[in-house]
């Protein structure tokens, strides 16, 4: 069984079935401890799919003419996301599979059915139905993610994966095989997307654009409080620095016009705001009587 988390808006799940030839046609059933939707089924093994009551049942057939590896895909239905959560897998309820989103941080939790007291009766009822077990569980993460420590454990994944191959982490199929661990838990952080990168970049420009006016305003306050000194010189030095920054913003705006109209307009708006503030400060400076510092 595998979980593909690369599409953050709609993670998918799947099964890789190795079907060998059998002397006669035989049916097989595999039970998963979560509901699913949008199944993708290979016709060669005459599969069936059903999902209800936090359970997915997959049926397929083997025969003398079927031999190979087949993929079964689906979209898993995750349990509810708690509003206030402290990175404790025991505090999430309402299912065996969770994908929690908090800002850019993601928590993937698969609770082993054999370690979940709420699922033991479920297992006993379905024991007579299933005849195929999961050999291992793989989780594929998006590229460039950063693993985050899980609650003072110095680990980003519990249990540690048996194998990490090309971004896919492989885990034991049951709690017993995992040494008594009751869940697979991965915590990671997504990199900022393009829109977030643009927002951060523009915000930094905005902060820089108003550093010089802020200094000028503070210098004027010093003058009012009686700290004259080199106030006039400081105002003109910061004004010169601000003029250079405004010129750079205007240049970037016209350079980025074809690539991103939003960035170009934002740069022009920041430059205009900064220039207006600069003009106001210099105008106030010119209003001072001769001889004032």
C-alpha positions in Angstrom: 0.0 0.0 0.0 1.2 3.5 -0.7 0.3 7.1 0.0 1.3 9.8 -2.4 1.4 13.2 -0.7 3.0 15.1 -3.6 -0.3 16.7 -4.6 -0.9 18.6 -1.4 -4.5 19.6 -2.3 -5.5 16.0 -3.0 -3.2 13.2 -1.8 -3.8 9.8 -3.3 -3.5 6.2 -2.1 -2.9 3.0 -4.0 -2.1 -0.6 -4.0 0.6 -2.5 -6.0 -0.8 -6.0 -6.5 1.5 -8.8 -7.6 -0.9 -11.4 -9.1 0.5 -14.8 -10.1 -1.1 -17.4 -12.3 -3.5 -19.8 -10.6 -4.8 -23.2 -11.8 -8.4 -21.9 -11.7 -10.1 -18.5 -11.3 -9.8 -17.3 -7.7 -11.1 -14.3 -6.0 -9.2 -12.3 -3.4 -10.2 -9.5 -1.0 -8.1 -6.9 0.7 -9.4 -4.6 3.4 -8.1 -1.1 4.2 -9.0 0.9 7.4 -10.2 4.1 5.7 -12.8 5.2 3.3 -11.9 6.2 -0.2 -13.3 7.6 -3.5 -12.5 7.9 -7.2 -11.0 4.4 -7.6 -8.8 3.6 -10.6 -9.0 -0.1 -11.3 -7.1 -2.3 -13.8 -9.5 -4.3 -15.9 -7.2 -7.3 -16.3 -7.9 -8.7 -12.8 -11.6 -7.9 -12.8 -11.4 -5.8 -9.6 -14.3 -4.6 -7.4 -14.2 -1.6 -5.0 -16.4 -0.6 -2.1 -16.1 2.1 0.6 -18.2 2.6 3.7 -18.0 2.9 7.5 -14.3 4.0 7.5 -13.4 0.9 5.4 -12.4 0.2 1.8 -12.7 -3.3 0.3 -10.8 -4.2 -2.8 -11.5 -7.4 -4.6 -9.7 -8.9 -7.6 -9.3 -12.2 -9.4 -6.4 -14.4 -10.4 -6.6 -16.9 -13.2 -4.4 -19.1 -15.4 -4.1 -16.3 -17.9 -3.2 -13.4 -15.5 0.3 -12.8 -14.3 1.9 -9.5 -13.5 1.9 -6.4 -11.3 -1.2 -4.1 -11.3 -1.9 -0.7 -9.8 -5.1 0.2 -7.9 -5.5 3.9 -7.3 -7.9 5.9 -5.1 -8.4 9.1 -3.2 -8.4 8.5 0.6 -10.9 10.2 2.8 -9.0 11.5 5.9 -10.3 11.9 9.4 -11.2 15.3 10.8 -8.6 17.9 11.6 -8.7 19.1 15.3 -8.6 22.8 15.8 -6.2 22.7 18.8 -3.7 19.9 18.6 -0.4 19.3 20.3 1.4 16.7 18.0 0.0 13.7 19.9 -1.4 11.0 17.7 -3.6 9.7 20.5 -5.5 13.0 20.5 -6.8 12.6 16.9 -10.1 10.7 16.7 -12.6 9.7 14.1 -10.6 7.4 11.9 -7.4 5.6 11.1 -6.0 8.0 8.5 -5.3 11.7 9.0 -3.6 14.5 7.0 -3.5 17.6 9.1 -2.7 21.0 7.6 -1.5 23.9 9.8 0.0 26.7 7.7 2.8 25.2 5.8 3.2 22.3 8.3 1.8 18.9 7.5 1.1 15.9 9.7 0.5 12.5 8.1 -0.9 9.8 10.5 -1.8 6.2 9.7 -3.0 4.4 12.7 -2.3 0.7 12.6 -5.6 -1.2 13.0 -4.0 -3.9 15.1 -3.0 -1.2 17.7 -6.3 0.7 17.7 -8.7 -0.6 20.4 -11.6 1.0 18.5 -10.8 -1.1 15.4 -10.3 -4.6 17.0 -14.0 -5.5 16.6 -13.7 -4.2 13.0 -10.7 -6.6 12.4 -12.5 -9.6 13.9 -15.6 -9.1 11.7 -13.5 -8.7 8.5 -11.1 -11.5 9.3 -13.3 -14.0 7.5 -13.6 -11.8 4.4 -10.0 -10.8 3.6 -7.4 -13.2 2.4 -4.7 -10.8 1.3 -2.6 -8.7 3.5 -0.5 -5.6 2.9 3.2 -6.4 2.8 4.5 -2.8 3.5 3.3 0.8 3.6 5.1 3.5 1.5 4.7 7.2 1.8 5.9 9.6 -0.9 6.5 13.2 0.2 6.5 16.3 -2.0 10.0 17.5 -3.2 12.0 20.0 -1.2 10.0 19.6 2.0 11.8 20.0 5.3 11.3 17.4 8.0 10.1 18.8 11.4 10.8 17.3 14.8 7.9 15.4 16.4 7.4 16.7 19.9 10.9 16.5 21.4 11.7 13.1 19.9 14.5 14.3 17.6 12.7 12.4 14.8 10.7 13.6 11.8 9.2 10.2 11.2 7.9 7.5 13.7 8.7 4.7 13.3 11.9 5.2 11.3 11.5 4.0 7.8 12.8 0.6 6.8 13.9 2.1 3.4 14.0 5.5 1.9 14.1 5.2 -1.9 13.8 8.1 -4.3 11.6 10.1 -1.9 9.4 7.2 -0.9 9.7 6.0 2.7 8.7 2.3 3.4 7.3 1.3 6.8 6.2 -2.0 8.4 2.6 -3.1 7.6 1.4 -3.7 11.2 2.0 -2.4 14.7 3.5 -5.8 15.6 6.0 -5.6 12.8 6.8 -2.0 13.8 7.8 -3.1 17.3 4.6 -2.0 19.0 4.4 1.5 17.5 0.7 2.3 17.1 0.9 4.7 14.2 3.0 5.9 11.3 3.5 9.6 11.9 5.4 12.0 9.6 5.8 15.7 10.1 7.2 18.1 7.5 7.0 21.6 6.2 6.3 22.7 2.7 8.4 25.3 1.0 6.6 28.6 0.2 4.8 28.5 -3.1 5.3 31.1 -5.8 2.5 33.4 -4.5 3.9 33.2 -0.9 7.5 33.9 -2.3 6.2 37.0 -4.1 4.3 38.2 -0.9 7.4 37.7 1.2 9.6 39.5 -1.3 7.2 42.5 -1.6 6.8 42.7 2.1 10.6 42.9 2.6 10.8 45.6 0.0 8.0 47.5 1.8 9.9 47.3 5.1 13.1 48.4 3.5 11.4 51.3 1.7 10.1 52.8 5.0 13.3 52.3 7.0 14.8 55.5 5.8 11.5 57.6 6.3 11.3 56.1 9.7 14.8 57.3 10.6 13.9 60.7 9.2 10.8 60.9 11.3 12.7 59.8 14.4 15.4 62.4 13.7 12.7 65.1 13.4 11.4 64.0 16.8 14.9 64.3 18.2 15.0 67.9 17.0 11.7 68.6 18.7 13.0 67.1 21.9 16.0 69.3 21.9 18.6 66.9 20.4 19.7 69.0 17.4 23.3 68.0 16.7 23.7 66.8 13.1 20.0 66.4 12.4 20.0 68.1 9.0 22.9 66.1 7.7 21.3 62.8 8.9 18.0 63.7 7.1 19.8 64.3 3.8 22.0 61.2 4.1 18.9 59.0 4.6 17.1 60.8 1.8 19.9 60.0 -0.6 19.8 56.3 0.4 16.0 56.3 -0.1 16.3 57.9 -3.5 18.7 55.1 -4.6 16.3 52.5 -3.3 13.3 54.2 -5.1 15.3 54.2 -8.3 16.1 50.5 -7.9 12.4 49.7 -7.3 11.3 51.6 -10.5 14.0 49.7 -12.5 12.8 46.4 -11.1 9.2 47.3 -11.9 9.9 47.9 -15.6 12.2 44.9 -15.8 9.6 42.5 -14.3 6.6 43.9 -16.2 6.5 41.1 -18.7 7.2 38.4 -16.1 4.7 39.5 -13.4 2.4 42.5 -13.7 1.5 42.1 -10.0 5.1 42.4 -8.9 5.7 45.3 -11.2 2.7 47.2 -10.0 3.5 46.5 -6.4 7.1 47.7 -6.9 5.7 51.0 -8.4 3.3 51.4 -5.6 6.0 50.9 -2.9 8.2 53.3 -4.8 5.4 55.9 -5.0 4.6 55.6 -1.3 8.2 55.9 -0.3 8.7 58.8 -2.6 5.6 60.6 -1.2 6.9 60.1 2.4 10.3 61.3 1.3 8.8 64.4 -0.3 6.8 65.2 2.8 9.9 64.9 5.1 12.0 67.1 2.8 9.2 69.6 2.5 8.9 69.8 6.2 12.7 70.3 6.4 12.5 73.2 3.9 9.9 74.8 6.1 12.3 75.2 8.9 13.7 78.8 9.5 17.3 79.4 8.4 19.8 78.4 11.0 17.7 75.5 12.4 19.5 72.2 12.7 
